[in-house]
């Protein structure tokens, strides 16, 4: 049984416009998969629909065999899906510790989980009592990812995590995502325009074009092809 199975997913923001047109993809447990495509291809919409922020019009989303399509976002989060949206969306007026607590969603193991994550994100241990708005951009991205992991999800979805980061921090982010996958046993679904990050983290890649999957290959094959990159990613 796979970790995530999406079948024929259709979704959109208005009654007459479909952003996702029968999208299908699958992830095995602890696999890392990248979703690639030009702006407007439907990548963010796909993550929003899986996490319940946008109701699907039709199709199926199964997490370890359980249907989650159409459930409320908090129900999907409790089932094991964490979504780190583009732009981080941390609570800048709250401390780092308070942001992490909010991500725990009432978990009884929140103290143990926080300690585990502070081993993976040591910079956050130094900043626990600082307001999140005082952190650098890279530190805020680390906090957003750590907050998503506080609920001990089985699936972590990240939307453009490297956006706005320096090349050095991009390299650190790729290393961090590999650690999350191996040390925490989390399955990763990654929307990422930075080819180096996607190639360094993902096993496979799906390419979306105008709301449909047009290619599924190993990440190395997709990101190593200039023809593919120019044809589908601009």
C-alpha positions in Angstrom: 0.0 0.0 0.0 1.4 3.4 -1.0 1.6 6.4 1.2 -0.4 8.7 -1.1 -2.5 7.9 -4.1 -4.3 10.7 -6.0 -6.6 9.5 -8.8 -8.4 11.7 -11.4 -8.4 14.7 -9.2 -10.4 17.7 -10.5 -10.5 21.0 -8.7 -10.8 24.8 -9.4 -11.6 28.1 -7.8 -14.7 29.1 -9.9 -17.6 27.0 -11.2 -16.5 27.3 -14.8 -12.7 27.0 -14.5 -10.9 23.7 -13.7 -7.3 24.2 -12.5 -6.7 20.5 -12.0 -7.9 18.2 -14.8 -7.9 14.6 -13.7 -4.5 14.6 -12.0 -3.1 11.3 -10.8 0.0 10.6 -8.9 1.3 8.2 -6.2 4.0 8.2 -3.5 5.4 5.2 -1.7 6.2 5.4 2.0 9.3 7.6 2.7 9.6 8.5 -0.9 10.4 12.1 -2.0 8.5 13.3 -5.1 8.8 16.7 -6.8 5.9 18.4 -8.7 7.2 20.7 -11.4 5.6 23.0 -13.9 5.5 26.6 -15.1 3.5 29.3 -13.2 -0.2 28.5 -13.5 0.3 24.8 -14.1 -1.7 23.9 -11.0 1.1 22.9 -8.5 -0.1 25.0 -5.6 -3.7 24.0 -6.3 -2.8 20.4 -6.1 -1.3 20.8 -2.6 -4.2 22.9 -1.5 -6.7 20.3 -2.7 -4.8 17.4 -1.0 -4.7 19.3 2.3 -8.4 20.2 2.1 -8.0 23.9 1.7 -9.8 23.6 -1.7 -12.6 21.1 -2.0 -12.2 18.7 -4.9 -14.9 18.5 -7.5 -14.2 14.8 -8.2 -11.5 12.3 -7.8 -9.9 10.4 -5.0 -7.1 11.1 -2.5 -6.0 8.2 -0.3 -3.5 8.3 2.5 -2.3 4.8 3.3 -5.5 3.5 1.8 -7.9 5.8 3.6 -10.0 8.3 1.6 -9.4 11.9 2.7 -10.7 13.8 -0.3 -13.4 16.3 0.8 -12.6 16.1 4.5 -12.1 19.4 6.4 -8.5 20.6 6.6 -8.1 19.9 10.3 -9.4 16.3 9.8 -6.8 15.8 7.0 -4.1 17.3 9.2 -5.0 14.9 12.0 -4.9 12.0 9.6 -1.2 12.7 9.0 -0.8 15.4 6.3 1.2 18.5 7.0 1.2 21.4 4.5 3.9 24.1 4.5 2.5 26.7 2.1 4.4 29.1 0.0 5.3 32.2 1.9 5.8 30.3 5.2 2.7 31.9 6.9 4.2 31.6 10.4 2.8 33.7 13.3 5.3 36.6 13.4 3.9 38.1 16.6 4.4 34.8 18.5 7.6 33.3 19.7 9.3 30.3 18.1 8.2 28.1 20.9 4.6 29.3 20.6 4.7 28.6 16.8 5.9 25.1 17.4 3.2 24.5 20.0 0.5 25.6 17.6 1.8 23.0 15.1 1.5 20.2 17.6 -2.3 20.3 17.3 -2.7 19.1 20.9 -0.4 16.1 20.6 0.3 14.4 23.9 3.9 13.8 22.8 4.5 17.5 21.9 7.4 17.9 24.3 9.2 14.8 23.0 8.5 15.8 19.4 9.8 19.3 20.0 13.0 18.0 21.5 13.4 15.7 18.5 12.9 18.5 16.1 15.3 20.8 17.9 18.0 18.2 17.3 17.3 18.5 13.6 16.8 22.3 13.7 19.5 23.4 16.2 19.2 27.1 15.2 15.6 27.1 16.5 16.7 26.0 20.0 18.7 29.2 20.3 15.7 31.3 19.2 12.9 29.7 21.2 11.9 32.8 23.0 12.3 35.2 20.1 9.4 36.4 18.1 9.2 34.7 14.7 9.1 38.0 13.0 12.7 38.7 14.3 14.1 35.6 12.5 15.9 35.8 9.2 14.2 34.5 6.1 16.0 31.2 6.2 15.2 30.7 9.9 11.6 31.5 9.3 11.5 28.8 6.6 13.1 26.3 9.1 10.4 27.3 11.6 7.6 26.8 9.1 8.9 23.3 8.3 9.5 22.4 12.0 6.0 23.6 12.8 4.6 21.4 10.1 6.5 18.4 11.6 5.3 19.0 15.2 2.1 16.9 14.5 4.3 13.9 13.5 2.8 13.7 10.0 3.4 10.8 7.7 3.2 13.1 4.6 4.9 16.5 4.5 4.0 18.8 1.5 6.1 21.8 0.8 5.3 24.6 -1.6 8.4 26.4 -3.0 10.4 26.1 0.3 13.6 27.6 -1.3 11.9 30.7 -2.5 13.8 33.8 -1.5 16.7 31.9 0.1 20.3 32.6 -0.6 22.3 29.8 -2.5 24.0 28.8 0.7 20.7 28.4 2.5 19.2 26.5 -0.5 22.0 23.9 0.0 21.2 23.7 3.7 17.5 23.3 2.9 18.2 20.4 0.6 20.3 18.7 3.3 17.6 19.3 5.9 14.9 17.8 3.7 17.0 14.7 3.2 17.5 14.4 7.0 13.7 14.7 7.6 13.1 11.9 5.2 15.6 9.5 6.5 15.7 10.3 10.2 12.0 11.1 10.8 10.7 8.6 8.2 8.4 11.2 6.5 7.2 11.0 2.9 7.8 14.3 1.0 5.8 15.9 -1.7 7.7 18.9 -3.0 6.6 21.8 -5.3 9.9 23.5 -6.2 11.1 25.7 -9.0 14.7 25.3 -8.0 16.0 22.4 -10.1 19.0 21.8 -7.8 16.8 21.4 -4.7 14.3 19.1 -6.5 17.1 17.0 -8.0 19.0 16.7 -4.7 15.9 15.6 -2.7 13.4 13.9 -5.0 13.4 10.3 -6.3 10.8 11.0 -9.0 9.2 14.0 -10.6 5.8 14.7 -12.1 5.5 17.6 -14.6 2.2 19.5 -14.7 1.1 21.5 -17.6 -2.2 23.4 -17.7 -3.6 21.3 -14.8 -2.6 17.9 -16.3 0.3 15.5 -15.7 2.3 15.4 -18.9 5.3 13.5 -17.7 6.4 11.2 -14.9 10.1 10.2 -14.7 12.9 9.9 -12.3 13.9 13.3 -10.9 17.3 12.9 -12.5 15.9 12.3 -16.0 13.4 15.2 -15.8 15.8 17.8 -14.3 18.7 16.6 -16.5 16.8 17.2 -19.7 17.2 20.7 -21.2 14.4 19.9 -23.6 12.0 19.0 -20.8 12.9 22.0 -18.7 12.4 24.4 -21.6 9.2 22.8 -22.9 7.4 22.6 -19.6 9.1 24.8 -17.1 9.9 27.8 -19.2 
